[in-house]
């Protein structure tokens, strides 16, 4: 268990070498494949070391973290080519990987909280150091304050729990929410802001618009999943009050997802549109987790992984256009099928995955979430109908606006695409659609 962490840790000194970019990049991919092979069994916690171990849920999310962090280095070729502090950039990616690895494999609630919050620091530096616009400082502060303020009460709650039962070890925790209500509220609020849920989502579009491509990829791909993973882990501890009050979060999440879908229709910035669509997808994940049933929880896992790959790929596509044209505005980026015809295929493939078309993993996730949420209450189908329909509408809007129409006359030259970019998009799309074939893997 600790061996993987030490491999990433010992990759860090390589950042001091002058040309270590592609070496670290290759080693990260190698580590992803090794980790993929070493999966021991489906049930219970595996490879337990001191305070660290993983089960089925965390294995999938750690693998996603390895994959997205490897692809972050691939996508940031412009940083390497411009020699813009590329060694420090790689160091931050590796540090972030260690924080994510530790938070997903923590067996102790306090260590999970510490690593959960520590993952914000490298993300903050990524936005601040390599972001695009001058407003990136404001976006970084938004990110830090929203998530820190929401999760500080959780720290006090953890101290209180430790005072009463003398342990924060996951398998030994008892259902504590029956003792006092604030424990339930603070525990769940920290994770809902991280997801983010509607009303607490304002930091996300801002951070995505200002972040570099690597920052957007890790934010959409993995950091949003930390909230869902946290809710899944603590649900045992708050199940008593969860049965009474989860209906509030579920209905707020689903209705918020519909409202966010309407907000998606009037976005003119590509990154902003993809960011808001992430909030809409995460609202379904919140709904699935709040039902506390088998279909809901495992459906939310498959949708989180599917969305992580799909959303990250869409951010890569918007960045590819940004590098050519210098703008992500839909008012300028029209008719891209004339300028970059081969890239339109990838736009189509990833857009279709985003609206949960077969054979993507998003389809497996959404079908099981529909099953889980409707079995919880029949009335939720009203929100779910609109959520599924509008996700197709805003994705088609984004695809048709960016690919069709007459292109902007100010664009004089536009390279079709580099091998690195096609490779990057293939590595997003291929696992996303191949994993659908082993859909039973998610419902063991």
N, C-alpha and C positions, 0 to 999 in steps of 0.2 A: 504493500500500500504506500509506504513512505518512499519506495524506490522511484516512483514516477515524480514525486515532489523533488527528490534530490537531483534527478536528471535535469529538470527545469532550473533548479537552483544552480547547478554546475554549468548550465548554459550561460548564466549571467556574466561570468568573467570573460566569456568570448566577446561580449559587447565592447570590451576595451581594445580588441584588435581592430586594425584599420578596415579590412574588408571582410567583416564577419557576417554581413547581411544574409547572403545566400546560404552560408553554412548553417546559421541558426534556423533559417527558413526550412532547409532540408531536414534538419534534426527534429523540428517540430512536427513535420509531416510523418517522419519515421516513428516518432513517439505516439502519434495518433493511431497509426496502424498497429503498433505493438499493443497499445491499450485496448484496441478493438478486439484483438485476438484473445487477450487474457480476461475473459469473462467467465467467472467460475460457476455460479448457479443462479437460478431465478429467485430463490426464496431467502429471506432473512438477510442479515448483514454479512458481507464477505470481507476477507483480507483485513481483519480488524487489527490495528496497531494501537498505540496509545492515543485514545480520543478520536481516532480516524477509522473509517470503514465505509463501505458503500453497499447499498442495496440496489434493486432493480431501477428505482426511480432516479437515484442520484447518479448511477452509472451512465444512463442515457444523457443526462445533462452535462456530466463531466466530459463525455465524448464530444458533445456539441461544442463545449468550451474549447477543447483542444483543436477541433476542426476550424472553428471561426477564428481563433487566434492565429492559426497557420495561414488562413486565407487573408487575414488582416495584413500580414507582411507581404503577401503576393500583391494585394490591391494597392499598397502604398509605394509602388515603384517610383513614383515621381519624387518622393522624399529621398530615396536612394540616389536617383539620377541628379538631383539638385544639391546633394550633400548637405541637406538641411538638418543637422544634428541627428543623422540616421542611427548612430550608435545609442544615443539616449532614447530614441524612439523604440528601438528593439528592447532595450532594458525595461522600459515601461510596459511593453506588451508581455514580457516574461513575468514581470512582477504582478501584473494583472492576472495572468494565468495561474500563478501560485495562489493568489487570493481567492479566485473562483474555485480552484481545485479544493482548497481547504474548506471553503464555505459549503460546497456541495457534499463534502465527505465528513463534515464534523458530526460527532455523536454527542457533543455537549452543546447545550443551548447558548451558553455564554460565548464559547469559541465561535459558534455559528454567527452570533451577533457581531462579534469583533471583525471577523473576516468579511461578513456581509457589508459592514460599513467601510472597511478598508478598501474594498474594490472601487469605492467612489474616488479615492485619491488619484490613482493613475488615470482614471477617466477624466477627471478634472484637469490634469496636466495635459492630456491629449487634446482636449478642447481648447485649452489656453495656449498651448505651444504651437499646434499645427492647424488651428481653426482658420476659417476663411475671412469672416467679417470682423470689424472692430467691436461689434456687440458680443463677441464671444466671452468676454469677462462677465458680462451680465448673465449670459446663459449658464456659465459655470457656477456662478453664485446661486442662481435659481436652483440648479441641480443639487448643490450641496445643502442649501437651506431647507428646501422642500423635504428631502429625504432624511436629513439629520433631525430636524424638528419633530418629524413624525415618529422617528424611532427612539428619541431620547426617553420618552415615558416607558418604552418597552424595557430599557435598561433598568429603570427603577423597579419595574414589575419583576424582572429576573432576580434582582437582589432580594426582593420580598419572598419570592418562591423558594430561593435557596435558604433563606432564614427559617422557613417553615418545614421544608422536607429534606434539607441538607444534601440535595443532589440536583444537578441540571442535566443528567445523563438521559438521553431520549427514551430508551426502552424502560427506564424506571419511573418516568413521570406519571403522576396520577391525574385524573380529571379535576383540574384545579378551579375551573371557572364557576363551579357550583358555590364557591366560597364568596367571591365578590365580583361584581359586574365590571368594574373598571379594568380588571385583569383581561377580560375578554375584549373590551374595546381597544385598549392600548396594544394588545398582542396582535390584533387583526389589522389595526390602522397602519402600523409600520409597514406591513407587507402590501396593503392595498395602495399606498402612495407609491411604492416601488413598482407596482405592476404596470402602469398606473391606472387607477379606476377613474371614471368620470367624476368631475369636480376637483380631483387632485392631480389632473393630468397636465397642468399648464407648463410644467418644467420640460416635458418631453419634446414637443414640437420645437421649442426654442433651442434646446440642446442639440437636436438633430440638424436644424438649419445651420447652426454655427459650427458644428463639429466637423473635423476632417472625415474622409471616407472610413478610416479605421475606427474612429470614435463612433460613427453611426452604426457600423457593423456590429461592434461589441455591445452597444446600447440596445439595438433592436434584437440582436441574436441571442445574447446571454443575460445581460443585466436585468431585463424585464422578467426573465424566468426565475430570478432569485426570489421575487415576491411570491410567485405561484408555488415554488418549492417550499418556501417558508410556511405558507398557509397549509400545504399538504402535511408538513412535519408536525405543526402545532395543533392540527385539527383534533388529535386524540386528547389533547390537554384542555380543549375548550368545547368538547362535543356536547356537554350538558346544556350550556347556554346557546350553543350553536343551533340546537334543535329548535330553540324558541326564536332567535333573532337573525338567523342566517337569511330568512326570507327578505329582510330589509336590504341586505347587501346584494342579494341576488336580483331583486327587482330594480334596485338603483343601478346595478351594473348593466343589466340588459337594456333598460330604457335609456341609460346613458350611452350605450353602444349605438342605439338608433339615432340619438341626437348627434353623436360624433360623426355618423355616416352622412348626415346632412351637412355638417361642417366640411367634410371631405369634398363635397360637390363644388364648393366655392373657393378652393385653394388654387392659387396660380403658381405656387412654388412646388416643384416635383418632390423635393425632400420633405416638405411640410405635409404634402398629401400622403406620402408613404408613412410618415410618422403618425398622422391621425388615424390611418387605417390600422396601424399597430394597436392603437388604443381600442378600436372597435373589435379587433380580434381578441384582445386580452379580456374584454368584457365577457366574452363567451367562456373563456377559461375560468374567470372568477365565478360565473354561474355554475359551471361544472363542479368546481371545488366546493362551492357552498352547499351543493345538494348532499355532499358526503356519501354518495353511493359509488359503486364499483365502476359503472359506465362513465360517470362524471369525472372521477379522478383519473382514470387511465386515458379517457378521451382528452382531458386537459393536458396530459403528458404528451400525447402524440401531436396535439395541435401546437403545443409550445415548441416542440422540436421542428415540426413542419414550418411554423411561422418564423422560427429563428433562421432557418436556411433561406426561405423564400424572401423575407423582408430584407435580409442582409444582401441577397442577390439583386433586389430592386434598387437598393441604395448604391450598389456597385454600378448599375446601369445609369443611374442619374449622375453619378460622379464621372462616368466615361463621357457623357454629353457635356458636363461642366468643364472637363479638361479641354474639350475641343472648342466650345463656343464661349466659355467664360460666364455663362448664366444658366440658372436652373429654372428660369421662368417659362411657363407653358406658352406665354404670349410670344416668346422668341423661338423656342424649340418646337417648331412645327415641321412637318414634312421630312422627318428624319429618315423615312424609308427611301427617299431619293438620295440622301447623302451617305447613309450607312445601312445599306440594304441587308447585309448579313447580320448586323446587330439587331435588326427588327425581329428576326427569328427568336432571339433570346428575350427580347421584350415580350413577345407573344407567349413563350413558354413559361416565363416567370409570372407574367400577369395572369395566365390561366391557372397557375398554381395558387396565386393569391386569392382568386375567387373560388378556391376549393373545387376545381374541375378534376375529373379523373385523368391520369392515375396518380395524383399527388397525395402526399401524406396528410395534407390539410383536409382532404375529403374524408379520410378515415377518422381524423380527430373531430371534424364537425358532425359527422353522422352519429358518432358515439355520444357527443355532447348533446345533440338533439334528443337522442334516446334517453340520456340521463336526466336532462332538465325537464323534458315533458313528462317523464314518469314521476317527477317530484311534484309538478303541478301542471294541469292541462292548460291553464290560462296563459302560461308562458309562451305558447306557440304563436301568439300575436306578435310578441317582440321578435321571436326567432325568425318568423317569416320575413319581417322587414330587414333584420340583420343580414340574412343570407341574400336576399334580393339586392339590397343596397351595396353589399360588398362587390357583387358583380357589376353594378351600375358605375360605381366610382372607379373600379379598375378598368372597365371599358372606356370610360371617359379619359382616364390618364393615358391609356394605350392609343386611342384614336386621335386624341389631341396632339400627342407628341410625335406620332408616326405619320399621320396623314395631313393633308392641307398643303398650301404653298409655303415653301421654306423662306426664312428671313433673308432678304437680299444682302444684308450686311455680312453674311458668312461667305468668305471667299475661298477658303480651303478647309477641308475636313478629312482627316485620315479615317479609313474604314474601321480599323481595329487591329490591335497588336495580338500576337499569339498569347502573350501573358493574360490579356483581358478575356479572350475566349476560353482559355484554360481555367481562369478564375470563375467564370460564369458556369462552365460545365461542372466544376466541382461543387457549385451550389445546387445546380439543377439535378444532377445525376443521383446523389443520395436521397434527395427529396422525393424523387419518383420511383426509385428502386425499392425504398423502404415500404412503399404502399403494397408491394407484392407479398411482403411478410407482415401483413397487418395483424395476423394472429399473435405475432411477437409482442404486440403492445397490450394484448388482452389475455396473457397467460393466467 
